[in-house]
């Protein structure tokens, strides 16, 4: 028996993608489990969009914070998703991706963490080492 691995999505898509909970851009694939943010363990599932509008790729990235680490502790480094999940539609091609929409729509009640938003904030254990 052998296992064939298909890479459905380009590496460039994962280079564009970021986690809306912590703002980091590094993801880990755990075979038979899924794809997770390496920093906070938020799960992301990629799905082909039915509507491409002529773009080379149209992908729905579905984020789920059920597996996210320390949401209750690191409120200054993480922002939970509304009702534990959010989706983003990404259109484009390698090197030219754009966000088409978020669901739920960002607004008064929720905003996704922007790419690198918490990069300048120190983790609690990092701060204690500086004293």
Backbone torsions as a table, in degrees:
resi	resn	phi	psi	omega
1	UNK	NA	141.8	176.8
2	UNK	-133.2	161.7	-178.8
3	UNK	-120.2	121.3	177.2
4	UNK	-94.5	130.9	179.8
5	UNK	-105.5	125.7	177.0
6	UNK	-110.7	128.7	174.3
7	UNK	-93.4	99.8	-177.0
8	UNK	-72.7	-33.0	-174.1
9	UNK	-118.2	143.1	-176.3
10	UNK	-69.8	155.9	175.2
11	UNK	-61.1	-32.5	-179.9
12	UNK	-61.7	-33.9	177.6
13	UNK	-63.8	-43.2	178.6
14	UNK	-70.5	-26.5	175.1
15	UNK	-71.4	-29.3	177.8
16	UNK	-79.5	-36.4	-172.9
17	UNK	-68.4	145.1	173.9
18	UNK	-139.4	160.4	-177.6
19	UNK	-84.2	125.1	-179.9
20	UNK	-76.5	-3.7	178.2
21	UNK	-90.1	-43.1	-175.5
22	UNK	-122.6	-11.8	177.8
23	UNK	85.3	1.5	-178.8
24	UNK	-83.0	160.7	-173.7
25	UNK	-117.0	13.4	-176.5
26	UNK	-109.7	125.4	-178.5
27	UNK	-120.6	151.1	179.6
28	UNK	-121.9	134.3	175.7
29	UNK	-99.7	123.3	175.6
30	UNK	-108.5	111.9	-177.2
31	UNK	-52.0	136.6	179.1
32	UNK	67.9	2.0	178.9
33	UNK	-115.5	-46.6	179.8
34	UNK	140.1	-166.6	179.4
35	UNK	-112.7	133.2	-174.8
36	UNK	-133.2	149.7	172.5
37	UNK	-66.3	128.3	-177.7
38	UNK	-67.4	-26.0	-176.9
39	UNK	-83.5	-43.1	-173.3
40	UNK	-124.1	-3.7	176.3
41	UNK	72.8	18.1	173.7
42	UNK	-68.0	133.7	-178.6
43	UNK	-85.1	142.5	175.7
44	UNK	-129.6	133.6	176.9
45	UNK	-120.6	128.9	179.8
46	UNK	-99.1	136.3	178.9
47	UNK	-132.3	144.3	174.3
48	UNK	-69.3	136.6	176.6
49	UNK	-83.2	144.3	178.0
50	UNK	-71.7	-26.5	-176.9
51	UNK	-111.0	120.6	-179.4
52	UNK	-104.8	-19.4	-177.3
53	UNK	50.8	32.2	176.6
54	UNK	86.4	-1.7	178.1
55	UNK	-78.8	154.4	178.4
56	UNK	-61.6	-41.4	178.6
57	UNK	-131.6	143.6	172.8
58	UNK	-140.7	114.2	-171.4
59	UNK	-129.3	140.4	170.5
60	UNK	-101.6	123.2	174.2
61	UNK	-103.4	116.8	-176.8
62	UNK	-105.7	115.7	-178.3
63	UNK	-99.9	139.4	-179.1
64	UNK	-132.4	122.7	-176.8
65	UNK	-94.0	12.4	178.0
66	UNK	-57.6	-36.7	-176.9
67	UNK	-96.0	2.8	-175.5
68	UNK	-66.3	136.0	-179.8
69	UNK	-81.6	139.5	165.9
70	UNK	53.9	37.9	176.3
71	UNK	-61.5	-36.9	-177.3
72	UNK	-75.5	-20.2	-177.2
73	UNK	-95.9	-45.0	-172.2
74	UNK	-98.8	49.6	-176.8
75	UNK	-62.1	-22.6	178.8
76	UNK	-86.5	-9.1	180.0
77	UNK	-116.7	-6.1	-178.0
78	UNK	-145.1	149.0	177.3
79	UNK	-129.5	119.1	-177.1
80	UNK	-65.7	158.5	178.3
81	UNK	-87.4	148.2	178.9
82	UNK	-62.3	125.4	-176.9
83	UNK	54.9	25.1	174.1
84	UNK	80.8	4.8	179.4
85	UNK	-154.2	156.2	176.0
86	UNK	-155.1	155.7	178.5
87	UNK	-129.0	149.7	175.8
88	UNK	-133.5	137.3	175.9
89	UNK	-101.6	128.1	-177.7
90	UNK	-116.2	128.9	178.5
91	UNK	-118.5	151.5	173.3
92	UNK	137.0	-149.2	-179.4
93	UNK	-148.8	163.6	179.1
94	UNK	-48.8	126.5	-179.3
95	UNK	87.3	-6.7	-177.2
96	UNK	-143.9	47.5	179.1
97	UNK	-86.0	150.2	175.4
98	UNK	-140.3	149.7	174.3
99	UNK	-82.0	124.9	178.1
100	UNK	-86.5	-47.4	178.3
101	UNK	-161.9	160.4	171.8
102	UNK	-114.0	148.1	172.7
103	UNK	-135.5	121.7	-0.6
104	UNK	-67.3	159.0	-178.8
105	UNK	-66.6	131.7	176.7
106	UNK	-59.2	143.1	-179.3
107	UNK	-170.8	-146.9	-176.6
108	UNK	-63.9	-37.6	-175.3
109	UNK	-85.2	-24.3	-175.5
110	UNK	-157.3	138.3	172.7
111	UNK	-133.7	133.4	174.8
112	UNK	-66.8	146.8	175.2
113	UNK	-65.6	131.3	179.2
114	UNK	-75.2	157.3	178.6
115	UNK	-54.1	121.2	177.1
116	UNK	72.2	13.0	-175.8
117	UNK	-57.8	-35.9	-177.3
118	UNK	-101.4	13.2	-177.3
119	UNK	-59.5	-33.4	-177.7
120	UNK	-89.8	0.2	178.1
121	UNK	-94.5	128.9	-178.6
122	UNK	-80.2	141.9	172.8
123	UNK	-65.4	150.7	-179.2
124	UNK	-53.6	-41.7	179.7
125	UNK	-70.0	-29.0	176.6
126	UNK	-67.3	-39.1	-178.9
127	UNK	-65.0	-42.4	-177.8
128	UNK	-65.8	-28.9	178.0
129	UNK	-72.9	-22.3	-178.6
130	UNK	-79.7	-19.8	-177.3
131	UNK	-74.5	NA	NA
